[in-house]
């Protein structure tokens, strides 16, 4: 589909065949980003791994992330931290069981995710369960995803950029400013502590980035550090939270699927044991639940917009230079030519399927593909599986009185990510296990 929106050409790709043709054959030609005005707030786009064009700066940031956070070695080393955060999640929900409290799945997933990311980046927790401590940060993260994904007249009519008629860039600046102000304070404190003779060195991402910053020939500035941390922070919380909430919504809405997931966990893991990361590969039905969640509710419904660096010929059509290219992952996941009963939640469809979301199967490119595939995929893979498995294995879930599973609100709230419009709230009850 070719849309002319103001002065901008927008190409919408809605089939796996065209996505494959475009990304595999023209990956370099579409490797740049169509940067919205919202992402230009506070010059974020000049240091953002998500928005920078492919080049030396982008490659440096990507290498830093892979070596210090997303490599197999680093993920294995940080496994203890994830286990600790999941234990805190389980302890909190167990307390809710005892008191009969209603749990907001999105809230507990957010606290778990934000503390995992903040501990990885800064060796500190940003939130506590059962309090409003994370509310401001949650609003800032979700606000950013909303402004970055909202159609903006200033993107299509450049003469309107100075006016910002919808206030989208101004709103983005507010959200970015809140997060960066927090980071400024943390970075300043860390720099002061590094000057102390007896201050122990932290083992986290910020420490690694400051080491790079202080190398003699480094071009890696504090501005670069804060904006890279912002990318990791936002992406590391939003994607996981949305996916966990959608997965739990579908399982509660489909009790027979929930029972299958519970039976697999109790059979393979055992009733008196906790799920470990090494167990993920032994849980085919849980894998299928996560894949089906990504198909039905992709975290990024259009991925991050690509931009054509040159005119591109594809199947007899010309994609003009500088066109914005949207990969409609949401539509691909609902395509009845590819998926039987496309609007039904059926994890079983993946049990005998080799389709995965690692970027090679274009029917399910949840995290993108090619050069711009999401670098945080390995961590998101672990966290989504573990969090859903913990919630399913350790607790039974029932809806509030008067709410039936088939009546759950399944409306979606579109932005750069796909939020659930109405929060999922459920009451946990204990499973008869001993640890």
C-alpha positions as CSV (number, residue, x, y, z in Angstrom):
1,X,0.0,0.0,0.0
2,X,1.3,3.4,-1.0
3,X,-0.1,6.4,0.9
4,X,0.7,10.0,0.3
5,X,0.3,11.7,3.6
6,X,1.1,15.4,3.2
7,X,4.6,15.6,1.8
8,X,5.5,12.1,3.0
9,X,5.3,8.9,1.0
10,X,4.4,6.0,3.3
11,X,4.6,2.4,2.2
12,X,2.7,-0.2,4.3
13,X,3.9,-3.8,4.0
14,X,1.2,-6.2,5.1
15,X,2.3,-9.7,3.9
16,X,5.3,-11.9,5.0
17,X,6.2,-12.3,1.3
18,X,6.7,-8.6,0.7
19,X,8.4,-8.1,4.1
20,X,10.9,-10.9,3.2
21,X,11.5,-9.5,-0.2
22,X,12.1,-6.0,1.2
23,X,14.2,-6.9,4.2
24,X,16.3,-9.7,2.7
25,X,17.0,-8.1,-0.6
26,X,17.0,-4.4,0.3
27,X,18.0,-4.5,4.0
28,X,20.8,-1.9,3.7
29,X,18.6,0.4,1.5
30,X,15.8,0.5,4.2
31,X,18.1,0.4,7.2
32,X,17.6,4.1,8.1
33,X,14.7,5.3,10.3
34,X,11.8,7.7,9.5
35,X,12.3,9.8,12.6
36,X,9.1,11.4,13.9
37,X,9.1,14.8,15.5
38,X,8.4,13.2,18.9
39,X,11.7,11.4,18.7
40,X,13.5,14.7,18.0
41,X,12.5,16.0,21.4
42,X,15.6,17.0,23.5
43,X,17.7,15.8,20.5
44,X,17.1,12.2,21.5
45,X,17.4,11.0,17.9
46,X,21.0,12.1,17.7
47,X,22.1,9.5,20.3
48,X,19.4,6.9,20.1
49,X,20.1,3.3,19.1
50,X,16.5,3.1,17.9
51,X,16.5,6.2,15.7
52,X,20.1,6.6,14.5
53,X,20.9,5.6,10.8
54,X,23.2,2.6,10.3
55,X,26.7,4.0,10.6
56,X,29.7,4.1,12.8
57,X,27.9,5.6,15.8
58,X,25.0,3.1,15.5
59,X,27.4,0.2,15.2
60,X,29.3,1.3,18.3
61,X,26.2,1.5,20.4
62,X,25.0,-1.8,19.1
63,X,28.3,-3.4,20.0
64,X,28.3,-1.9,23.5
65,X,24.8,-3.3,24.1
66,X,25.7,-6.7,22.9
67,X,28.9,-7.0,24.8
68,X,27.7,-5.5,28.1
69,X,24.0,-6.6,28.3
70,X,22.7,-9.0,25.6
71,X,25.5,-11.5,24.9
72,X,25.0,-15.1,26.1
73,X,27.8,-14.6,28.6
74,X,26.2,-11.5,30.1
75,X,22.7,-13.0,30.2
76,X,24.1,-16.1,32.0
77,X,25.9,-13.8,34.5
78,X,22.7,-11.8,35.2
79,X,20.5,-14.8,35.7
80,X,20.8,-14.5,39.5
81,X,19.4,-11.0,39.3
82,X,16.3,-12.1,37.3
83,X,15.7,-15.0,39.7
84,X,15.8,-12.5,42.6
85,X,13.2,-10.2,40.9
86,X,10.9,-13.1,40.1
87,X,11.1,-14.3,43.7
88,X,10.0,-10.8,44.8
89,X,7.1,-11.0,42.3
90,X,6.1,-14.4,43.7
91,X,6.3,-13.2,47.3
92,X,4.2,-10.2,46.6
93,X,1.4,-12.2,44.8
94,X,1.5,-14.7,47.7
95,X,0.8,-11.9,50.1
96,X,-2.2,-10.9,47.9
97,X,-3.4,-14.5,48.1
98,X,-3.5,-14.4,51.9
99,X,-5.5,-11.1,51.9
100,X,-7.7,-11.8,48.9
101,X,-6.5,-8.7,47.2
102,X,-7.1,-8.0,43.5
103,X,-3.9,-7.9,41.4
104,X,-3.3,-5.7,38.4
105,X,-1.2,-7.9,36.2
106,X,0.2,-5.0,34.2
107,X,1.3,-3.3,37.4
108,X,3.1,-6.2,38.9
109,X,4.7,-7.0,35.5
110,X,5.8,-3.3,35.3
111,X,7.4,-3.3,38.8
112,X,9.2,-6.6,38.1
113,X,10.5,-5.4,34.7
114,X,11.4,-1.9,35.8
115,X,13.4,-3.2,38.8
116,X,15.1,-5.8,36.6
117,X,16.2,-3.1,34.1
118,X,17.1,-0.5,36.7
119,X,19.1,-3.0,38.6
120,X,20.9,-4.1,35.4
121,X,21.6,-0.5,34.4
122,X,22.1,1.2,37.8
123,X,22.3,-1.5,40.6
124,X,19.1,-0.1,42.2
125,X,15.4,-0.7,42.3
126,X,13.1,2.0,40.9
127,X,9.8,0.7,42.3
128,X,8.1,-1.3,45.1
129,X,5.1,-3.6,44.9
130,X,1.8,-2.3,46.3
131,X,2.8,1.4,46.2
132,X,2.5,4.2,43.7
133,X,6.3,4.5,43.6
134,X,6.5,3.5,39.9
135,X,3.5,5.4,38.7
136,X,5.3,8.5,37.5
137,X,7.9,6.5,35.7
138,X,5.2,4.2,34.2
139,X,3.3,7.2,32.9
140,X,6.5,8.6,31.4
141,X,7.4,5.3,29.6
142,X,3.9,4.8,28.3
143,X,3.6,8.5,27.4
144,X,6.7,8.2,25.2
145,X,5.4,5.1,23.4
146,X,2.2,6.9,22.8
147,X,3.7,10.2,21.5
148,X,6.1,8.3,19.2
149,X,3.3,6.3,17.7
150,X,0.6,9.0,17.4
151,X,0.0,10.3,13.8
152,X,1.5,13.8,13.9
153,X,0.5,16.5,11.4
154,X,4.0,18.0,11.8
155,X,5.6,14.9,10.4
156,X,3.5,15.1,7.2
157,X,3.6,18.9,6.8
158,X,7.1,20.2,7.7
159,X,5.9,23.8,7.8
160,X,4.0,22.9,11.0
161,X,7.0,21.7,12.9
162,X,7.6,25.1,14.6
163,X,4.0,25.3,15.7
164,X,3.6,21.6,16.9
165,X,-0.2,21.9,16.4
166,X,-1.1,18.8,18.4
167,X,1.5,19.4,21.1
168,X,3.0,15.9,20.5
169,X,6.7,17.1,20.6
170,X,6.1,19.2,23.7
171,X,4.4,16.2,25.4
172,X,7.4,14.0,24.4
173,X,9.8,16.5,25.9
174,X,8.0,16.3,29.2
175,X,8.2,12.5,29.3
176,X,11.8,12.4,28.1
177,X,12.7,15.2,30.6
178,X,11.3,13.3,33.6
179,X,13.3,10.1,32.7
180,X,16.5,12.0,31.8
181,X,16.3,14.1,35.0
182,X,16.3,10.9,37.0
183,X,19.3,9.6,35.0
184,X,21.2,12.9,35.4
185,X,21.0,12.5,39.2
186,X,22.1,8.9,39.1
187,X,25.0,9.6,36.7
188,X,26.2,12.6,38.8
189,X,26.1,10.5,42.0
190,X,28.0,7.7,40.3
191,X,30.7,10.0,39.0
192,X,31.2,11.4,42.5
193,X,31.4,8.0,44.0
194,X,34.0,6.9,41.4
195,X,36.2,9.7,42.6
196,X,36.3,8.2,46.1
197,X,39.3,6.2,47.0
198,X,37.5,3.4,48.9
199,X,34.3,3.3,46.8
200,X,33.5,-0.2,45.6
201,X,33.1,-0.4,41.8
202,X,29.6,-1.3,40.7
203,X,29.0,-4.2,38.3
204,X,26.3,-2.7,36.0
205,X,25.8,-1.1,32.6
206,X,26.3,2.5,33.8
207,X,29.8,1.6,35.2
208,X,30.7,0.0,31.9
209,X,29.5,3.0,30.0
210,X,31.4,5.5,32.2
211,X,34.6,3.4,31.7
212,X,34.2,3.8,28.0
213,X,33.5,7.5,28.4
214,X,36.7,8.1,30.4
215,X,39.0,6.3,27.9
216,X,41.5,8.7,26.4
217,X,40.4,8.5,22.8
218,X,36.7,8.2,23.6
219,X,34.0,10.1,21.6
220,X,31.3,8.5,23.8
221,X,29.8,11.5,25.7
222,X,27.6,11.7,28.8
223,X,24.8,12.8,26.4
224,X,25.3,9.5,24.5
225,X,25.3,7.5,27.7
226,X,22.0,9.0,29.1
227,X,20.2,8.6,25.8
228,X,21.4,5.0,25.3
229,X,20.3,4.2,28.8
230,X,16.9,5.8,28.1
231,X,16.5,3.5,25.0
232,X,17.4,0.4,27.1
233,X,15.2,1.4,29.9
234,X,12.0,2.2,27.9
235,X,12.3,-0.8,25.5
236,X,13.2,-3.2,28.3
237,X,10.1,-2.4,30.3
238,X,7.3,-1.7,27.8
239,X,7.7,-4.7,25.5
240,X,7.8,-7.2,28.4
241,X,5.0,-5.7,30.4
242,X,2.6,-5.6,27.4
243,X,3.4,-9.1,26.4
244,X,2.9,-10.6,29.9
245,X,-0.4,-8.8,30.4
246,X,-1.7,-10.0,27.0
247,X,-0.6,-13.5,27.6
248,X,-2.2,-13.7,31.0
249,X,-5.4,-12.1,29.6
250,X,-5.6,-14.8,26.9
251,X,-5.0,-17.6,29.3
252,X,-7.6,-16.4,31.9
253,X,-10.0,-15.9,29.0
254,X,-9.4,-19.4,27.8
255,X,-9.4,-21.7,30.9
256,X,-8.6,-24.8,28.9
257,X,-5.4,-23.2,27.6
258,X,-4.5,-22.1,31.1
259,X,-5.0,-25.7,32.3
260,X,-2.7,-27.1,29.5
261,X,0.0,-24.6,30.5
262,X,-0.3,-25.5,34.2
263,X,-0.2,-29.2,33.5
264,X,2.9,-28.9,31.4
265,X,4.7,-26.9,34.2
266,X,3.6,-29.3,36.9
267,X,4.7,-32.3,34.8
268,X,8.0,-31.0,33.5
269,X,9.1,-28.7,36.4
270,X,7.3,-30.4,39.3
271,X,4.8,-29.0,41.7
272,X,7.4,-28.2,44.4
273,X,10.0,-26.5,42.2
274,X,10.4,-23.1,40.6
275,X,11.0,-22.5,36.9
276,X,14.6,-21.8,36.0
277,X,15.9,-20.2,32.8
278,X,17.4,-23.6,31.8
279,X,13.8,-25.0,31.8
280,X,12.4,-22.7,29.1
281,X,13.6,-25.0,26.3
282,X,11.7,-27.9,27.9
283,X,8.3,-26.1,27.8
284,X,6.9,-26.4,24.3
285,X,3.4,-25.4,25.3
286,X,4.6,-22.3,27.1
287,X,6.7,-21.4,24.0
288,X,3.5,-21.8,22.0
289,X,1.6,-19.5,24.4
290,X,4.2,-16.8,24.0
291,X,4.4,-17.1,20.2
292,X,0.6,-17.0,19.9
293,X,0.6,-13.9,22.2
294,X,3.1,-12.2,19.9
295,X,1.0,-13.2,16.8
296,X,-2.3,-11.8,18.3
297,X,-0.9,-8.9,20.2
298,X,2.6,-7.8,18.7
299,X,4.4,-5.4,21.1
300,X,5.2,-3.2,18.1
301,X,2.3,-3.4,15.7
302,X,4.2,-1.6,12.9
303,X,7.7,-2.1,14.2
304,X,9.9,1.1,14.3
305,X,9.4,2.9,10.9
306,X,12.1,2.3,8.3
307,X,13.1,4.9,5.7
308,X,14.3,4.2,2.1
309,X,17.8,5.6,1.5
310,X,17.3,5.4,-2.3
311,X,14.6,4.6,-4.8
312,X,13.9,0.8,-4.6
313,X,12.3,-1.4,-7.3
314,X,10.3,-4.2,-5.9
315,X,7.8,-6.4,-7.8
316,X,7.5,-3.8,-10.6
317,X,6.8,-1.0,-8.2
318,X,9.0,1.9,-7.1
319,X,9.4,2.9,-3.5
320,X,10.5,6.5,-3.7
321,X,13.6,7.7,-1.8
322,X,12.9,8.9,1.8
323,X,9.7,7.0,2.0
324,X,8.5,5.9,5.4
325,X,8.1,2.1,5.4
326,X,5.8,0.5,7.9
327,X,5.9,-3.3,8.4
328,X,2.3,-4.1,9.5
329,X,3.1,-7.0,11.9
330,X,-0.4,-6.7,13.4
331,X,-2.1,-7.3,10.0
332,X,0.3,-10.2,9.1
333,X,-0.7,-11.9,12.4
334,X,-4.4,-11.6,11.5
335,X,-4.1,-12.8,7.9
336,X,-6.4,-15.7,7.3
337,X,-4.3,-16.8,4.3
338,X,-1.5,-17.7,6.8
339,X,-3.4,-18.5,10.0
340,X,-6.5,-20.7,10.4
341,X,-9.0,-19.1,12.8
342,X,-6.7,-16.1,12.8
343,X,-8.8,-14.2,15.4
344,X,-8.7,-17.1,17.9
345,X,-6.1,-17.7,20.6
346,X,-4.7,-21.1,19.7
347,X,-1.2,-21.9,21.0
348,X,-1.5,-25.4,19.6
349,X,-0.9,-24.1,16.1
350,X,2.8,-23.7,17.1
351,X,3.4,-27.1,18.7
352,X,4.3,-28.8,15.4
353,X,5.5,-25.6,13.7
354,X,9.1,-24.4,13.3
355,X,8.0,-20.8,13.0
356,X,9.9,-18.6,15.4
357,X,10.3,-14.8,16.1
358,X,14.1,-14.7,15.7
359,X,13.8,-12.7,12.5
360,X,14.0,-15.5,9.9
361,X,10.2,-16.4,9.7
362,X,8.4,-13.4,8.3
363,X,5.0,-14.7,9.4
364,X,6.1,-13.7,13.0
365,X,8.7,-10.9,12.9
366,X,7.7,-9.6,16.3
367,X,11.1,-8.1,17.0
368,X,11.9,-7.1,13.4
369,X,14.5,-8.7,11.1
370,X,17.8,-7.9,9.4
371,X,20.2,-5.1,10.6
372,X,17.5,-3.4,12.7
373,X,16.3,-6.5,14.6
374,X,15.8,-5.6,18.2
375,X,19.1,-6.2,20.1
376,X,17.1,-6.9,23.3
377,X,15.3,-9.9,21.9
378,X,17.4,-12.5,24.0
379,X,16.5,-10.7,27.3
380,X,12.8,-10.2,26.3
381,X,12.6,-13.9,25.4
382,X,13.7,-14.9,28.8
383,X,11.7,-12.4,30.8
384,X,8.3,-13.0,29.1
385,X,8.6,-16.8,29.3
386,X,9.7,-16.7,33.0
387,X,7.2,-14.1,34.2
388,X,4.2,-15.9,32.6
389,X,5.5,-19.3,33.8
390,X,5.9,-17.9,37.4
391,X,2.3,-16.5,37.4
392,X,0.8,-19.6,35.9
393,X,2.8,-22.2,37.9
394,X,2.5,-20.7,41.3
395,X,-1.1,-19.4,41.4
396,X,-4.6,-20.0,40.2
397,X,-6.4,-16.9,38.9
398,X,-10.0,-15.9,39.0
399,X,-11.7,-12.7,37.9
400,X,-13.5,-10.3,40.1
401,X,-17.1,-11.2,41.1
402,X,-19.5,-10.7,38.2
403,X,-16.8,-10.7,35.5
404,X,-16.9,-13.6,33.1
405,X,-13.8,-14.7,31.1
406,X,-15.6,-14.3,27.8
407,X,-16.5,-10.7,28.8
408,X,-12.9,-9.5,29.3
409,X,-12.2,-6.2,27.5
410,X,-9.8,-7.1,24.6
411,X,-9.6,-3.6,23.1
412,X,-6.2,-2.5,22.1
413,X,-4.6,1.0,22.5
414,X,-2.2,1.7,19.6
415,X,1.0,3.6,19.8
416,X,4.5,2.7,19.0
417,X,3.6,-0.3,21.2
418,X,0.3,-2.2,21.6
419,X,-1.2,-1.6,25.1
420,X,-4.2,-3.3,26.6
421,X,-6.9,-0.6,26.8
422,X,-8.4,-1.9,30.0
423,X,-6.0,-3.2,32.7
424,X,-6.3,-6.9,33.5
425,X,-7.2,-7.4,37.1
426,X,-7.5,-10.8,38.7
427,X,-7.6,-12.5,42.2
428,X,-4.7,-15.0,42.8
429,X,-5.3,-18.1,44.9
430,X,-2.6,-20.5,46.2
431,X,-1.6,-23.6,44.4
432,X,-1.0,-26.4,46.9
433,X,2.8,-26.5,46.7
434,X,5.7,-26.2,49.2
435,X,9.0,-24.6,48.4
